[in-house]
Amino acid sequence: MGVEFTVTELFYYPVKSLSGVSVSSVELDEFGIKNDRRFMFVDDDNKFVSQRTVPKLSQLSASVDAGKLQIKGDNIGVLNFCLDGFKKNEPVRIWSDLVEALIVDDDDTAVISQFLGKSVRLAFMPDSSFRQVDREYYSADKRVGFADGFPFLLTNRASLKDLNIRLQEPVSMGRFRSNIIFSGNHAYQEDTWLKIKIGDIPFDVVKPCSRCVMTTINQFGEKGKEPLKTLASYRKNEYGVCFGQNMVHKALGRISVGDMLKSAD
């Protein structure tokens, strides 16, 4: 291993497309960060719902504690869901994958449906379900929750600084929904990495993360053109418009803010 950096922030996202939770330390299980994107909203056809089509989701936040999921927002108050309340076993669709999930009764999400203006139910991926990461880029058997394709997203503070210099109005790293943020010494140096180690946990760096319209939605559910328009002017490649790196973990354990990130440059 060559260069070393410091992990500065860690986030997990209990419900797909809702706000993330900043934490000082995380446990890694087979899915990735414990409780990361094990829940998601589905429509009446059991297809996943995200900010791409329902930007109002950005106004809701979630957390998991002691077997309870809490979802809150200014317009819905505080809603609590006990994990043992997820009983209906139904297949749900996320992208091209069909996954067995547990779903709560419609009545429990009626307030959320009313706020969103769209009928939604809440699905949970149990330990018994196995969703394979994208084999086009990672051939080994490796599971992932309801994240788009991989269990981890790594981003670099230096890359965000480079982007914000080009923008009329700077954006926060929250637009990119990172799991692990580090402070690099120059922008996009993570593009060249194939393997890293954080503390004692090794990771494979699988592919650049192609970005979508979700990066243009702010915390008020308002959609604009930036930062995607500017990113497209200098960060477009065969994967799309890219910012950050998708990763998979090679061991279980714990990582914390302040841990050293080591990589061969």
URNOR-V733462 format. One line per field, one symbol per residue. ss: DSSP state (H for helix, E for strand, C for the rest). A space follows every 10 residues. Layout:
BEGIN
ss->???
END
This chain:
BEGIN
ss->CCEEEEEEEE EECCECCCEC EEECEEEEEC CEECCCCCEE EECCCCEEEC CCCCHHHHHC EEEEECCEEE EEECCCEEEE EEHHHCCEEE EEEECCEEEE EEECCHHHHH HHHHHHCCCC EEEECCCCCC CECCCCCCCC CCECCCCCCC CEEEEEHHHH HHHHHHCCCC CCHHHHCCCE EECCCCCCHH HHCCEEEECC EEEEEEEEEE CCHHHHECCC CCECCCCHHH HHHHCEECCE EEEEEEEEEC CCEEEECCCE EEECC
END
